[in-house]
Amino acid sequence: MPIDIFMTQLSPTMTEGKIARWLKKEGDALVSGEVLLEVETDKATMEVEVIDEGVLHKIIAAEGALVTVGDAIGVIAEDGEEVPADYTPASSGETPVIEVHGTPSAVEAAPTPSPVPAPADIPKVDLAAVVAAAHDKRIKASPLARRLAKQKGINLAALQGTGPNGRITKADVESASKRGINLGMAQTVAPTVLRPLPSGPMPYHADEYDAIENSMMRKAISRRLTESKQQVPHFYLSLDVSMDRLMDLREQLNESADGAFKLSVNDFIVKASAKALMDVPNANASWTDSHTFRHKHAHISIAVAIEGGLITPVVRFAEQKSIVDISNEIKELAGKARKGQLQPAEYTGGTFSISNLGMYGIKQFQAIVNPPEGAILAVGGTEERAVVENGQVVVKKMMTLTLSCDHRVVDGAAGAEYLNALKKHLECPASVLI
């Protein structure tokens, strides 16, 4: 019988995908493991492989089409099989037969205009339950691994299986649990309905601008940040930090490294932030409608600017790692992010975010909380300022830090306590080396 090909959820936040390119055409024979098509998600362009062999009978979703996760995009027929003319693929609510797997691709999707409006980044609860259930059944995992993942609240979609043909085993789940990967399934929140802009002609001459189609990533950023500002009660705390000691220590360490490593100011901030989260666990928390998650480890999301958007790879267990290890990991993750090669497990599961614009000469700014995290630190540049110290005006290297908090989970006192703990570590930088 015919085998339906469905749009698969290739990232934890993906609710729709854009067909970037079909690598096979109708009538082509399919071999297990071959790349069938490329899909542009909200994070990267991914290659999709097919498991079942046969012939690509029909392409339902053409290149450039936006397809909801769980909807059919094509049909495979067995060799010599006659597919009825009235054959209709299963609905998105049914469990797909074929299994597909995504791996990052450096190939960019060809820009194809599409009039289809993008839905909210997070689906409605009833649809999410249906799609999640169908997707979970397509994941190759042993029954014991599924049961253990359910008990521990681990999203199987974020794991790489080590069993035969990529099958997820009990050991994979236990390893993920120890590393804190994707603990807690993604929350489902009803989408925010935005009032459309007034219709009518644009008030600009057509020859005075370039119309650039919004990518899946740009649309996802727009939706998530709009939802965050509308649904999360933000408040902001700012504090100035003396950076003289840290800058001296950084220079000494880099000189003594003899090229083995080169530490940045941001590396110190990440390590100090992680230690401060251990000092003030109330600031290392996430909100759900039923519970507040107070995290035991500091998984720091680092905002990285990439072509066409922003992504936040995660440095896990940052409180346990040396500053050199953190520095090397950030460089590796940032490089993979700019090439579109991050795996879901590398950009999900953060407990606290850092956004640093100091290298652009920005003195101070307010960042938007990245749900479900409870806070994000905005880092300004280090500059010489005249300050009063012991009744005397002196010149010191100063930095302004601004903490954006979700008031549902991080109160003002907790936010202030955290900033002061961070200030202590930055002004006594030897503490981050211990």
N, C-alpha and C positions, 0 to 999 in steps of 0.2 A: 504494500500500500504506500501511497505518497508520504513523504516526510516533510513536515513544515519546518521552516527556518524562522526563528523569532529574534526580535531585537533583544539582546541580552544586556543586563545591567553590568556595565564594565567599570563603574566606580560607585562607591557607596551613596553618593548624592545624585546619581544619574537617574532621571525620570524619562528622558527622551534622548535619542541619538540622531545624528545627521549622517546619511549615507554619503561618505566622501568619495569612494571609488569601489566598483566591483572589479575584482581581479579575474573573475570568470564570467563567461557570457552564457546565455541560454543554449543548451545542447552540449556544453563541455562536460567531460567526465571529471568527477571529483575523487581525489585520493585523500585518505585520512591524513591529517596533519598539514595539508596544503592551506595556504591563506586564501580565503574565499572573498573577503571584502575588507575595506577599511571604514571605520566608523569614527566620526568626530564626536567626542563627548564634551562635558563641561570642564574636563581636566587635560585631555590630550587626544591625539588621533591614534586609535588602537587598531591592530590587526585582529581579525576574527577568523579562527580556524574551524574547520568542520570535522566532525568525528565520523559520521556515517558516510559510506561511499555510495556513489550512484551517479546520476546525471542531473545537472542543474536544469530542471524542467521549466521553471518560470521565475522571473524576477518581478516581485510585486512592488517593491519600493525602489524607485529609480534614483540615480545619483543626485544629490542635493535635497532629497526628501527628508523631512523631520518625522521620526517614527517614535511613538510611545513605547517604553519598555514593555515587553510581553506581546506586542503586536507582530503579525507575520510580515516578513520581508521577502520571502521566497519559498519555493517548493522544490524538493529533490525527489526524483523518481528512480526506482531500481532499473538496472539495465534491462531493456526490452519491455518495460512495464508501460501499459497504456493508461494514461491518467484521464478520467472522465472529463468531458468538456465543461460540465457543470460543477467540477470539484471546487469546494470552498475551504480555505484553511481554517483551522480551529480558531476560536476567539481567544483574546488575550487572557481570559479567565481560566482556560484549560491548560493543563500541564504540557509544555512542549516535549516532543520526543527527542529532538536533536540536542546535543550538548555543544556549546561553543565556548571558546576561551579567548581572552584578549591579551595581547602583548603590545607594548608601546611601539610606535612606528615613527620614524623621522620624516615620513612623507606627509606633507601638509595637504589638507583637503582643498580641492579646487573651489574657489568662491563661486557659488551658484545662488542667485537671488531666490528667495523663497517667501511667499506671502503668508505662510502658515505662522500664526502667532505662537510664541513659546508659552507653555503653561508654567505655573508656579514651580520653583525649584524643588519644593517638598510637596509630595502628593497628598490628596485628601486621605483620611484614615482608612476608609473602606477600600479604596483603590490600592493603597499601599499594602494592605494586608493581603489582597489577592495576588498582586505582582510579587511581593516578597515570598509568599508561599510557593508560587510557581517557580521562581528563580532558585529557591533553596532546594527544590527537588531536582533541578538540573545540575546542581553542583555534585561532583563526584566525591563522595565521602562514605566511609564505612558507617554502619548503623551505630556502633559504639562512639565514633567520633561525633556524629550528629547529636546523640544523646548528651555527651559530655559538653559539647559546645552550647547546647540549650541550657544546661545547668549553670554554666559559667557566664552566659550572656555574651558569647563570642560570635561575631559575624563571620560565617564560613567563607563568604565571598571575598574576604580580605586575606585569606590564607593561601599559601602555595603548598600543594600536597607533595609529599615525598614518596608516596606509594606508587604502585604500578599505574602507568598512564596518568600520573599527576593526581592520583586518588588521595584525599585527605585522610590521615590516620589519627588514631588516638594520640600518638606521640606528637603529631603536628599541633593538635589542640592544646595539649599540655605545655608544649614549648611556647605557644602564643600566649597562654595564660601567665606563664612565668615572666615573659617579656612585656606584658601589659598591652598586647596588640589588640586594638579595636574592641576593648572590653565595653560592654553595653551596646545594645543594638541602637541604631539611629532612631531618634525621635520622629514621630510623624505629627506635623502641625498643619492645620488648615491653612491654605494659602491666603495671602492678603490680596484683596481685590483692589486694584489701582484704578483711579478715575482716568479715562483716556484723555490725551491731549486734544484740544479743539481741532476739528477737522478743517480742511481747506488748504489752499496752496501755501507752501513755505514762503516766508517773507524774505527770501534770498534769491538772487539771480542764479540760474542754473550753471552759468559759466564761472561762478565765483566760489565754488566749493567742490570738493571731491566726496562723493557718497560712498562710505566704506561700510560694507555689510557687517553687522555685529556678529562676532563669532559665538559659538556655544559657551565658551568660557566667559566672554564679556557679558552675555545674557545672564549667566549664573551669578556672576559678581553683582550685577544690577539687582537681581531678585533677592539674593541672600542679604545684601547690605541694606536694602530697603526694608525687608522684613525685620532685620535686627534693629534698625533705628525706630521702627514703628512699634515693635512688640517688646523690645527689651528696654527697661527703664534705666537709661545711662546716667551716671554721674561721674565727675572728673576730679582728680586730685593731682596737684603739681608740686614738685619739690626740686630744689637746686642741690647739686652734689659737687663737691670739690674733687677734681680729677688729677691733681698734681702728683700724688703718690702713685696712682695707677699708671699714669703716663710714664713716670720714671721707671716703674717696675716692668712695664711692657717693653720699654727700650732696652733695659738690661737683659731681659729674657731673650729678646730677638737677637741681640748682639752675641749672646753666649751660645745661641743655637747654631751658629755658623752655617746657616742656610737649611738646617734640618727642618725647621718650621718657621712660620711667621705669624704671630698672634695679632689679631685686630682688636680694637676696643670692643667691638661687638661680641667677640669671644668671651671677654671678661664679663660683659653684661649678662650673657646667657648663663654662665656659670654662677655669677652672683645672684641672678634672679632665681635659679633653681635652689640655691642654698637658702635664700630668703623665703621661698615657698615651704621649705621644710621647717623653718623657724615659725612661720605663720600659716599653718595648714588651712585656716578658714579662708584664705585667699586662693587656695588651690582647689577650687570647687566648681561643680556644674549643677545646673538647675533642671529638674523635671517637675511635672505637675504633681507627682506623688512623693518624690524624694529629692534630697540634695545629696549629690555625690561628692564626698570629701576624699580627694585622691591621695594615695599613699606615696606616689612618686611624681616627679616633675618631668612631664613630657612636654617639651617646649616647642611650640610652633613658631617657625621663623618666616616672616613675610619676605618672599623673594619676587622681585619684579622680573617678568619674562615678556617676551614679545606678545602683545595683545592682551596682557592681563597680569594677574597676581596669583601666586600659589603659596601655600604654607607647609613645606616639608617639616617633619617633626624629629627633633633630637630626643630620643627616649632615654629615660633614667639619667637625665642630665646631672642630677645631684650626685650620682655615683661615678661620673666620668671625670677624667683629668681635663684640664683646660686645653691641652694639646690635642687630646682625642676629640673634644668638642669642636675645636678649630678644623681638624681634618674632616670630620663628619659633615660639618656645615658646607665646606668647600665641595665635597662629593655630592651632597644632596642638591646644592644650588646648581652644580654642573648638570646633573641629571634633569633637574627641573627645566632648565633652559633648552635642553634637547628633547623635552617631552617624554622622558623615559622613567618618570617616577611611577612606582607601583602603588596601588591604593593603600597598602599597609604603611607606606612611607609618608603619606600626607593626611592620614586620619588618626584619631585617638589622642590628639593634643589636649592638654589640660590648661595651658596658659600660652598666650601669644606675645611676641615681641615684634614691633615694627620700628625700624631704625632709618630715619631720613637725615641723620647727621652728616652723612657724606655729601649731601646736596646743599649744605649750608643752612638747613632749617634749624631754627633755634628752639621752637616749641610747636607742637600740634596735638590734636586729639584724635585718636584712632577709634574705629567702630568695633565693638565687641564681636567676636567670631563665635556664635553659638555652636555647641552647647557650653563652650568655655565661659567662665564667669568674669574674666578680666583680660585686658590687653595693655601692654606697656608701650607707650610712644616715646622714642628716644631722639632727643635733639642733638645738635652738634656740640663739640667741646670748643669753647672760646675763652679768650682772656677777658676778665671783667674786673672792674674795681669793686672790691668788697670791703666791708668794715670788719676788722678782726682785732679783738682786744683794744678797741678804741682807736685803732689806726686804719687808714685806708691803704689796702694792699692790692696788688694785682695777682689774681689766681685763675687757674684754668677751671672753668665751671661748665656744668652740663645740666640741662633742665629735663626732668623726667615727668611724664604725665601718665597716670594710671586711669584707664577707662574701666568702670565697674558695672556689672549687672546687679542692680540694687536688690534683686530678688534673692541673691545668694551671697553677695559680698557687701556687707554694711560699711558705712563710712569709717567706723573705728577700725575694722579689719583692714580696709584699704590703706588707711593712714599708718597702721602698725606695719603693714607689709612694706610700704615705701621707706619707712625709717629703718627697717631691717636691711633692705636693699642698699640704702645709703651707707649704712655701717659697713657692709662688705665692700662696697666700692671705695670708700674712703680709707679702709684698712685692707688693701687688696691682697695682702699676704694670706688672708683667710680663705681666699678662693683656691689657693694652691694646696691647702691641707685636705 
